[in-house]
C-alpha cells in the first residue's frame, strides 16, 4: 500500500516514486553498504550491518512523509477501503460531547460524523461484522499512529501488524476494531480537522463498541501507537473525567490501556544537550524540525501554546501551569524504544502514571537499542520479540 504506484496514472507522484526507488536501489543502498560495512562507522557499535541499513532506509521512507504533498497513499475517512471488513459507523450522539471538549469542538468548528470502521478477526475465524461478544471475550480498540497526518485504520495498513500480534498472543481476544479517524492534513497538504476532531472520532468508535456491539467497557483494551497512543490517552481521560455526570451517561473507561511509543507531549521541541531529542537524533526516524509542524496542524486554532497546558494534548508536558492526574485510569502497559527521540517525554508519562496508579498497575518495558514504534518492524530483533513476550505476560494477567 505504501507504494501503490501501479494503480495510478502516470503523474509527477508516480515518476517521483519510481525515480526514488531506482535511486535507493542503485545509489543509496550501495553507498550505505560501503559506509557501514566497517563496524566503527555504525551509529552504535553493537548494531549489525543489516540493522544499520534498515535504519537508514526507514529514515528515508519517513522523509517522504515530510513532503508538502502526500506522496504515499492511504485510505481515509471518506470511503471504505475496498476488499476489507469495513462498514460505516454512526457518529457519536452529540449529547455525549460535553464540557471543555464540547467548547473546543465549537471553536474548531468540528462535529461528530459517520466514519468507516474495520474489524480484524483471529486467524481461522470469520465473525460477522459487529456481532455481539461471546462470554469472556475481550476486544481491542486500535488507534493507529502516523502523526495524525497519514496512515489508516484499514487492516492493510502497516500498523495493523500490532492488531494481529495482539490476536496471536491472548486467547480471549477474538477480534480488533479500528475507527478511521479524520486526519489533520489532506493529500494536497491542506491543514484540516484540528483537535478535538480525532477525540470525537475515537469516542464514536468506543460508543459503537459499547452500545451497538454490546461490549462491557471492562472487556475493552484500548491500544495506540505513536499519535494513536496520544489519542488513546485522550479518549481514556475523557471517559474518566466525565464519569458520574448528572446530565448524561458517559461510557465507563476501558479495562486496559496499551501505549506503544506514545506521542505524549506536543510542546515545542527542546533539543538541549543530554535530551533524547539530541542523543537519538541520528538513530531514530522522527524529525525534530518536522514534528512541531504536525503538532501545529493538530492544535489548529488553539496554537502550539495550547499543547503545553492541555492534558488532553500533552499529558507529559512539564509546563509549570499544567497539573495532570491519572487517577481512575486502567492498568497500563507502556512500551518505549530506548533509542527513540520521544524517550524523555515517555519517561515523564511513566512516572506520572506510577505516581497516581501505583507500580502494580503500570507495566513498563524499554529495550535499549529500539527506535520509535518498532513493534511493526520485523527486522528489529530480538527487541521486537522480547517486547511481544512482555506484552503477552501483561495480557495473561487480564
N, C-alpha and C positions, 0 to 999 in steps of 0.2 A: 504493500500500500504506500510505503514511503516514496517509491519511485514508480508510480502508475503511469509513466510516460507513454507506454504502448497504447493507452486508451485515449490519448489526447491528440488533437490535430497538431500538425507541425506549427510551432509557435516559438516565441522567444524563450518561454519557460522550458519547452522541450529541448530546444537547442542548447540552452544553458546547462541543463542537467546532463545531456549527452556529452557535452564538452567537459564538464566537470568530472563525470565518471571516467572518461578517457584519460584526463589529466591525473586523476587519483591512481589509476591502474598503472600508467606508464611513466609517470613523473614522480608523484608524491611517494608512492609505495617503494620504488627502487631507492629513492633518496633516503627515506626513513630507514630502510634496511642497511644502507651504508653508514648512516649516522649512528644507529643504535645497536649495531652488532657488538661493538665493544661494550661490556657491562658498565664501565665507568662513565659512559655517555648517557646512560639512562637516568631518568629523574630520580628514581630510587634504585639503589644498588641491588636490592633483592628482587626487583621486577624482572620477569622473563622478557625475552625479545618479543614474543607474541603479545604479552600484555602491553608493552610499550607501543607497539604498532597499533593495537586496538584502541589505546587511549588517544593517540593522535588522530586515528580515523574518527572516533566518536567526537572529538573536539571539532573536527572539520564538519561533520554532519550537523552538529549543533550550530555552527556558524551560518549554515544555510537558513536556519530558523530566525536569524537576526537580520535577514534581508528586508527591505522596506515592503516588498510584495511577497506574499507567501508562495514559495516555490513548490513546497510539498503539499499534497492534497490529502484531506481527511474528511470523513463525514462530519456533518454538524447538525444543529437543531432544526434545520429547515426541511429535512427529509429523512426517512428511514433508510439506512444502508441496505442495498439490495442483497438478498440471499442470507440475511441474518435473522435471528429470532427476536424481532423487534415489533413494537406496536406503539400507538400514541397513548400517552399518559395524560390524564386530565390535570388542569392547573390546580394549584393549591387553593382551597377556598379562601377568599380574601379576608374573611373574619379571623383567620388564623395568623394573619400577618399583623403583628401588634407592636406597641411600644416604640422604642427607639429605631428598630429596623423598619417599621412601617413609615416613620417620619423620614428616614434616609431614602427609602424607596420613592417616596413622593418627590423629594428633592431631585433624585436621579431620573425621575420620570419612568420608572420601571414597575411592571405588574406581573403577576403570575400568568404564564401562557401554557398552552399544550406543547408537550415535548416528546421526542422519541425515547423509549426505554427499551433496554435489551436484557435478555436472560442468557446465561451460560449454565448448562447442566453438567453434573458429574458425568464423567465418561461412561458410556453404556446406558445412560438414562435419556429419556425424552419426555420431560414433564410438560404438560400443556401450559401455555402461556398464562401466567397469573393464577395457577391452580392453588387452592388453599393448602396450607402447610400440613405435613404429616405429623403425628405425635412425636415430640422430641426433635423435630427438625430445626436446625439453625440456618440462617441465611446471611449472606454477605451483601452489604450495600457498598459497592465500589465507586469511588470518586477518583477519576483519572487525573494525572498530572499534565504538565505542558505549559506552565507559567500563565495559565488562563488564556493563552492566545492560540494554542494549537493542540493536536491530539484529540481523541474521541472516546466516547463510551462504547463504541462498536466492538463486538467480540473479535474483529480483525485488527484492532489497534494493538500496537506493541505492548501497552501497559496491561492488556488483558492477560498477559502471562502471569501476573500477580493473582488474578482471579482463579486461573487454572491451578496454580500452585496451592492455593488455599483449599480448593476442591479435592486435591490429591491427598492432603495432609490431615484432614479432620472429617471422620466419617459422618457426623451429624450434619455437616454442610452438604446439601444436595444440589444447591444452585446459587448463582451470584446474579444480583440485579444491578444495573448501572443506568443512570439517567444522563441524557445528552444535554448537559447544562450549556447555557449560552456562553460563547467565547467573547473576549473583550476586543478582538481585532478581526476585521473582515479579511477575506483573501486579498483584497486590494490595499490593505494597510490602513483602513479607517478605524479609528477607536470607537467602540460601541459597548453597550451593556456593562456599565460600571457597577461596582459594589452598590447595593447588595443583591444584584441580579442573580449571581450564582448561588447565593444562600437561599434565595427564594426558590430557585430550581431544585436545589438539594432537598428543601422542605417538601416540595411537590413529590419527589421520589420517595421520601421517607413516609409521607402521609399515605401514598399509594400502597406501600408495603404493609402498613398497619391497618388501614381502614378498607382498602379494596381487597388485597390478597388475604389479610387476616393474621399476620404475624404478630405475636406478642413482642413488644419492644425489647424485652429481656432476651429474646432469641435472635436479635439482630446484631451482627458485627459490622460496624462502620469502618471501612478502611479507605485510606487515601495515600497516594504517593506524591511528594513534592507539593505543587499547588493543590492537588487533591487532599493532601494532609492538612493544608491550611483550611480548606473547605470543610473537612471532617471535623476539625476543631470548632469552627464557627457554627456548624449545624448542631453539634453537641451542646455548645454554650447556649444557643438559642433555646433548645429544649429544656436545659437545666434552669436557665434564668426565668422561664415563663411557666414553670410548674405551679399549680395551685392558684391560678388567676380566677377571680370570681366571674369574669365576663365571658371567658371562652376556655374550652378544654384543649390544651396543647398535649400532643402525644408525649409519653414518657421517654427519657433518654435511652439509647441503646444499651445492650448488655455488655458489649466490649468495644474497644477502640484500638485500631491498628494503624500506626502512623509510620510511614516509610519515607525517610529523608524529608520531613515536612518543612515547607517554607513558612516559618512561623514568625518572621519579623520582616516587614516590608519597609522599615525605616531606611533612610538614606544609608548607603554602604559606608562603613567606617573602616577603610583599609589601612589600619595603623600597624606598625611593626609588631609582630607577635600574634596578630589576629589570624583566624583561619582564612580570611579573605586574602591575606598576603601569603601565608605559609603554603596554601594549597592552590594558588592561582594557576600554577603550571601543571598540577596533577588532575584537577577537576575540569569539567567542560562548561560549568556555569560561569558566565562572564560578568565581572563586577561592574562593567560600564553598561551592559545591556539590561541587566536585571532591574535597575531602577526605572528604566523605561517601561518595562512590563508592569511594575508596581504603579507607575503613573497612570497607565491605561486603566488599571483596576480601580484606583481611587477616584478617577474621573473628576466630577465637580467638587469633590471634597479636598483634593490636593494631597500631596505626599505628607503634609504636616498631620493629616488625619491618621496616617499609618502609624505615627509614633505614639499616639494616645488612645487608640481604639483597640480594645482587647479582642474584638471580632476579627480585625485585620492583622494585628501583630501581637499575639498573646505572649511573645517572648521579647517585646520591646523593653528596653531598660530606661526609657524616659522617666524622669522623676515624678511626673504628674500621673503616670499610669499605675493603677492598682489592679492586679489580676488575681482572681481566685479560681481554683479548680475544684472546690468543694462540690460534691454532687456528681462529678464525672465518673464514668465507669472505669473498671480495670483496663489499663492501657499498656500496649507494647510499643516501645519506641525503637526504631532501627535507624542508626546513623552511620554514614561512612566516615571512618577515621581520617580520611584524606579528602573530605569534601569541604567546600567553602562555607556551607551552612552549619558547620560543626559547632561554632560558638553559640549561635542562637538556639540550636537544638539542646545544647547543654543548659542554657537558661531555662528552656521549656521543661526539660527533665527535672531540674532542681525545684522548680515551682510546683510541678505535679507531685513530686515526692513529698514536698513540704505539706501539701494540702490533702493528699490521698494516703500517704504512707508508703514505705518501700514495698510492702506486700502487694500493693495494687498498681505498681509501676514497674514493668519489666523493661530492661534497657540492654541493648547489645550494640557494640561498636567495633567492627573489625578494623584494625589499624590502617590497612592499605586500601580499603574500599573507597569508592568515589560516590558521587551523588546518585541516588535512585538506582543502585547497582543490582537490585534484585531481578531486574529484567535482563541483565547481561549474562548470557550463558557462558561467556568466555572468562568471567571473573571468578575464578575458583582458587582455593576452596572457600572463599568468603561467602559466596552465594549459597552453597550447600549448607555450610555451617549456620548461616542466618536462618535458612528454612528450617533446620533442625531446632533452633531456638524458638522460632515461632510455633512449630509443631508442639513442642513441650508446653508452651504457654496455652495453646488451644486445648491441649489434653486436660487442663485443669478446669475447663469450662463445661 
